[in-house]
């Protein structure tokens, strides 16, 4: 479970960094976990255990007694604290967008496309309404893309269409504004899938997932293109806290260390 408010989460993270840096001492170097997290005591990693427990108690007091079940505390690639349900899987909703953008980066690295690639060169149906939209605009949510159809959830933002790939009128000129727009992220995932001619999940697994011992997980589909599943670009990944920690730790290590895991 997550904190009820961003403020609560911020306080928790702030407290963690305060006590994690409170003592200068020699400690294990940053590492990437193998198939299982190696556990170490707070003291071994320079963490004030009393302050850590105080922070966890505060989180529980704000969010309920069950809020620590999926909490993990990781430092330098070692497991310091774990709840009872860190392997419980559920949808991480919009955190899925980070996986979509990661696949985008992988495709850039492989030379399949670039940040400046015009979306309309991948799907010519976009040429009429979105001739100048580049993939970087989708990645930064400045594309102005909108689909036909109201939000299925009747949200005030109307940012989720039941027909996300049915092209609508632009919200604004590309790069001129920002909109946290689910339809745009879904179209982004579709464009990447068309260009790669394979599912986003397959790219992630081949390039990252298998190397970091990510394990089994689901990435829900939103239709298909020529028989290729379109993994939903904005939501629908079902993973556990341990898997999400591996993904985050990969970025903390700037993509290094996988070869030693």
Backbone torsions as a table, in degrees:
resi	resn	phi	psi	omega
1	UNK	NA	147.7	179.8
2	UNK	-101.5	157.6	175.4
3	UNK	-56.1	153.8	-177.2
4	UNK	-71.7	-22.2	-178.4
5	UNK	-140.9	151.8	176.3
6	UNK	-57.5	-32.3	-179.4
7	UNK	-63.0	-44.3	178.8
8	UNK	-60.4	-44.3	179.3
9	UNK	-62.8	-40.8	179.4
10	UNK	-60.8	-45.1	179.8
11	UNK	-61.7	-41.3	-179.9
12	UNK	-62.8	-46.1	180.0
13	UNK	-64.8	-42.2	179.7
14	UNK	-60.0	-45.8	178.6
15	UNK	-61.7	-39.4	-179.5
16	UNK	-61.1	-46.4	-178.3
17	UNK	-68.2	-32.8	178.2
18	UNK	-62.5	-48.1	-176.6
19	UNK	-81.5	-24.3	-179.2
20	UNK	-71.4	-22.0	-179.9
21	UNK	-106.5	15.5	-171.3
22	UNK	-79.7	-12.9	-175.0
23	UNK	-137.8	123.3	177.6
24	UNK	-89.6	117.7	-179.9
25	UNK	-159.3	161.5	177.9
26	UNK	-70.3	132.2	-178.2
27	UNK	-144.4	167.6	-179.9
28	UNK	-56.9	140.8	178.8
29	UNK	-68.6	159.8	177.0
30	UNK	-57.9	133.4	-179.0
31	UNK	-140.5	166.2	174.2
32	UNK	-108.2	134.3	-175.6
33	UNK	-66.3	148.5	172.6
34	UNK	-77.8	-147.8	-177.3
35	UNK	-69.1	-18.4	175.3
36	UNK	-130.3	146.6	176.8
37	UNK	-70.9	130.7	174.1
38	UNK	-81.2	130.5	-176.6
39	UNK	-95.1	138.8	175.2
40	UNK	-136.4	157.9	-179.9
41	UNK	-76.5	156.2	176.2
42	UNK	-53.8	-40.7	-177.8
43	UNK	-61.5	-38.7	-179.2
44	UNK	-63.3	-22.6	-176.8
45	UNK	-111.1	15.4	175.7
46	UNK	72.5	26.0	-178.4
47	UNK	-104.0	135.9	174.4
48	UNK	-76.8	106.0	-174.0
49	UNK	-62.5	-36.7	-179.4
50	UNK	-63.6	-44.0	179.0
51	UNK	-67.3	-36.9	177.2
52	UNK	-61.3	-47.3	-179.8
53	UNK	-65.4	-36.0	176.5
54	UNK	-62.1	-42.2	179.1
55	UNK	-64.2	-41.1	179.2
56	UNK	-66.3	-39.2	177.5
57	UNK	-63.5	-38.8	178.9
58	UNK	-63.8	-43.0	178.0
59	UNK	-59.4	-44.6	179.7
60	UNK	-64.0	-37.4	-179.5
61	UNK	-68.0	-30.1	-179.1
62	UNK	-85.1	-31.4	-170.0
63	UNK	-118.3	0.1	179.1
64	UNK	105.1	158.3	-174.2
65	UNK	-64.9	-23.1	-178.3
66	UNK	-90.1	1.0	-172.9
67	UNK	-71.3	-13.2	-179.2
68	UNK	-94.5	-2.2	-174.1
69	UNK	-62.0	-32.9	-178.2
70	UNK	-111.7	19.3	-179.9
71	UNK	-86.9	137.2	172.7
72	UNK	-127.8	141.5	171.8
73	UNK	-115.6	118.9	-177.4
74	UNK	-119.9	136.6	170.6
75	UNK	-139.7	130.7	-180.0
76	UNK	56.4	24.6	178.2
77	UNK	88.7	9.7	179.7
78	UNK	-115.7	145.4	-179.4
79	UNK	-85.4	123.3	-177.4
80	UNK	-105.6	-36.5	-179.1
81	UNK	-145.8	142.5	176.6
82	UNK	-143.8	141.0	173.5
83	UNK	-80.4	-178.8	-176.0
84	UNK	-80.6	-12.6	-172.4
85	UNK	-128.7	39.2	-177.5
86	UNK	-72.3	-8.5	177.7
87	UNK	-107.2	11.5	176.6
88	UNK	-80.4	124.6	-175.8
89	UNK	-95.9	143.4	172.6
90	UNK	-160.8	167.7	-178.3
91	UNK	-64.4	130.4	177.1
92	UNK	-96.3	8.5	173.0
93	UNK	50.5	-123.6	-170.4
94	UNK	-70.2	-10.4	172.7
95	UNK	-63.3	-18.6	175.7
96	UNK	-57.7	-31.4	-179.3
97	UNK	-56.5	-32.7	179.0
98	UNK	-67.2	-32.7	177.6
99	UNK	-70.5	-40.4	178.0
100	UNK	-61.3	-45.4	179.3
101	UNK	-66.1	-32.2	176.6
102	UNK	-64.5	-42.7	176.6
103	UNK	-61.6	-39.4	175.9
104	UNK	-56.5	-47.2	178.4
105	UNK	-61.5	-39.2	178.6
106	UNK	-63.7	-39.4	-179.8
107	UNK	-70.1	-33.9	174.7
108	UNK	-64.5	-44.5	-179.7
109	UNK	-60.1	-35.3	-179.6
110	UNK	-83.2	-2.3	178.1
111	UNK	76.9	15.7	-179.1
112	UNK	-73.3	-33.0	-179.8
113	UNK	-157.4	-175.2	178.1
114	UNK	-140.3	173.2	177.3
115	UNK	-62.1	-30.4	-175.7
116	UNK	-89.3	-0.5	179.0
117	UNK	-56.8	128.5	178.6
118	UNK	-74.6	129.4	-178.8
119	UNK	-58.9	-35.2	-177.1
120	UNK	-68.7	-17.3	175.7
121	UNK	-77.8	-17.0	176.9
122	UNK	-92.6	-43.1	177.1
123	UNK	-127.8	103.2	-175.7
124	UNK	-65.1	-14.9	177.3
125	UNK	-64.6	-18.0	-179.9
126	UNK	-83.8	-8.5	-172.2
127	UNK	-62.0	-38.6	-175.3
128	UNK	-66.5	-49.4	-175.1
129	UNK	-96.3	-22.3	-173.4
130	UNK	-134.2	52.4	-174.9
131	UNK	-68.4	-23.4	-175.3
132	UNK	-108.0	4.4	-178.8
133	UNK	-75.7	125.1	177.2
134	UNK	-101.7	163.0	-178.8
135	UNK	-62.6	-30.4	177.9
136	UNK	-63.0	-28.8	177.0
137	UNK	-67.4	-39.7	176.1
138	UNK	-65.1	-42.9	-177.4
139	UNK	-64.4	-31.9	-178.5
140	UNK	-99.7	6.0	179.7
141	UNK	58.4	40.8	176.6
142	UNK	-122.8	21.3	-176.2
143	UNK	-76.3	-29.1	-174.6
144	UNK	78.1	6.4	-178.0
145	UNK	-67.8	139.7	174.2
146	UNK	-145.4	144.4	-179.8
147	UNK	-101.2	166.2	176.7
148	UNK	-77.8	137.2	175.7
149	UNK	115.0	144.3	178.4
150	UNK	-77.0	165.5	177.3
151	UNK	-62.9	133.1	178.3
152	UNK	-69.2	-20.9	-179.1
153	UNK	-98.1	4.4	-178.0
154	UNK	55.5	37.7	178.4
155	UNK	-75.1	146.8	177.4
156	UNK	-57.6	-32.6	-177.2
157	UNK	-72.3	-23.0	-178.4
158	UNK	55.1	34.8	-174.2
159	UNK	-96.0	11.0	177.9
160	UNK	-131.1	113.4	-179.3
161	UNK	-101.4	145.1	174.1
162	UNK	-70.1	-11.7	176.4
163	UNK	-127.8	69.7	-172.4
164	UNK	-64.7	-19.6	-178.0
165	UNK	-100.9	2.1	175.2
166	UNK	-87.1	107.2	-166.6
167	UNK	-68.1	128.0	178.0
168	UNK	-110.2	-170.3	-179.6
169	UNK	-76.5	146.9	-178.8
170	UNK	-63.7	147.5	173.9
171	UNK	-77.0	-34.0	-178.9
172	UNK	-168.3	171.2	177.3
173	UNK	-66.1	141.1	-178.3
174	UNK	-57.7	132.2	177.9
175	UNK	84.3	-4.3	-175.6
176	UNK	-92.1	-14.2	-178.7
177	UNK	-157.1	173.6	179.9
178	UNK	-120.8	136.6	175.0
179	UNK	-144.6	121.0	176.7
180	UNK	-76.5	88.6	-163.9
181	UNK	-121.4	109.1	-176.3
182	UNK	-60.7	-39.0	-179.6
183	UNK	-58.2	-40.1	-179.7
184	UNK	-65.0	-40.4	-179.2
185	UNK	-68.4	-33.1	177.5
186	UNK	-69.1	-40.7	175.1
187	UNK	-64.2	-37.9	177.1
188	UNK	-57.4	-48.4	178.3
189	UNK	-61.3	-38.1	178.5
190	UNK	-64.2	-44.3	179.9
191	UNK	-61.6	-43.0	178.8
192	UNK	-63.3	-39.3	179.9
193	UNK	-65.3	-44.0	179.4
194	UNK	-61.1	-45.6	-177.7
195	UNK	-66.0	-41.2	-178.9
196	UNK	-79.0	-23.5	-175.3
197	UNK	58.5	36.9	175.4
198	UNK	-159.9	158.7	-178.7
199	UNK	-65.8	150.4	177.5
200	UNK	-58.8	-39.5	-179.0
201	UNK	-60.8	-39.3	-179.9
202	UNK	-64.5	-39.8	178.7
203	UNK	-66.0	-46.7	179.9
204	UNK	-60.6	-45.0	-178.6
205	UNK	-63.5	-44.5	-177.5
206	UNK	-65.5	-40.3	-173.1
207	UNK	-90.1	-30.4	-173.5
208	UNK	-130.9	-55.9	-171.5
209	UNK	-51.3	-48.2	-178.4
210	UNK	-66.9	-32.3	-178.2
211	UNK	-74.6	-30.9	-176.5
212	UNK	-101.4	15.6	178.7
213	UNK	54.9	46.5	-175.8
214	UNK	-67.1	-34.8	179.2
215	UNK	85.2	-175.8	-176.0
216	UNK	-76.2	144.0	177.7
217	UNK	-163.2	167.7	177.5
218	UNK	-109.2	145.8	169.6
219	UNK	-134.4	103.6	-170.9
220	UNK	-63.3	151.2	-179.3
221	UNK	-97.5	151.3	172.7
222	UNK	-126.7	75.4	-177.8
223	UNK	81.9	-162.3	-179.7
224	UNK	-151.0	167.7	174.3
225	UNK	-130.2	113.9	-178.3
226	UNK	50.8	40.3	177.5
227	UNK	85.6	-4.4	178.4
228	UNK	-91.1	123.0	179.8
229	UNK	-59.2	135.9	175.7
230	UNK	-97.5	96.5	175.6
231	UNK	-61.4	130.5	-175.4
232	UNK	-58.0	122.1	-175.0
233	UNK	-73.9	-13.3	-174.9
234	UNK	-118.2	-16.5	-178.0
235	UNK	-160.9	171.5	170.1
236	UNK	106.5	6.8	174.0
237	UNK	-87.1	129.1	-179.9
238	UNK	-112.2	106.4	-178.6
239	UNK	-138.2	-179.9	178.6
240	UNK	-112.2	175.6	-176.7
241	UNK	-61.8	-37.7	-179.5
242	UNK	-64.0	-41.3	179.0
243	UNK	-67.4	-42.2	179.1
244	UNK	-64.4	-35.0	177.6
245	UNK	-65.5	-38.4	177.4
246	UNK	-63.4	-42.6	179.4
247	UNK	-62.5	-46.2	179.1
248	UNK	-65.2	-39.4	-179.1
249	UNK	-66.6	-31.0	176.7
250	UNK	-59.5	-42.0	178.8
251	UNK	-72.6	-36.3	177.9
252	UNK	-60.6	-33.7	179.1
253	UNK	-91.8	7.9	178.1
254	UNK	56.2	39.6	174.2
255	UNK	79.6	4.1	-178.5
256	UNK	-99.0	166.2	173.6
257	UNK	93.7	-11.8	-177.9
258	UNK	-63.9	-33.5	-177.8
259	UNK	-67.0	-18.2	-179.4
260	UNK	-100.9	-0.3	-175.6
261	UNK	-83.0	NA	NA
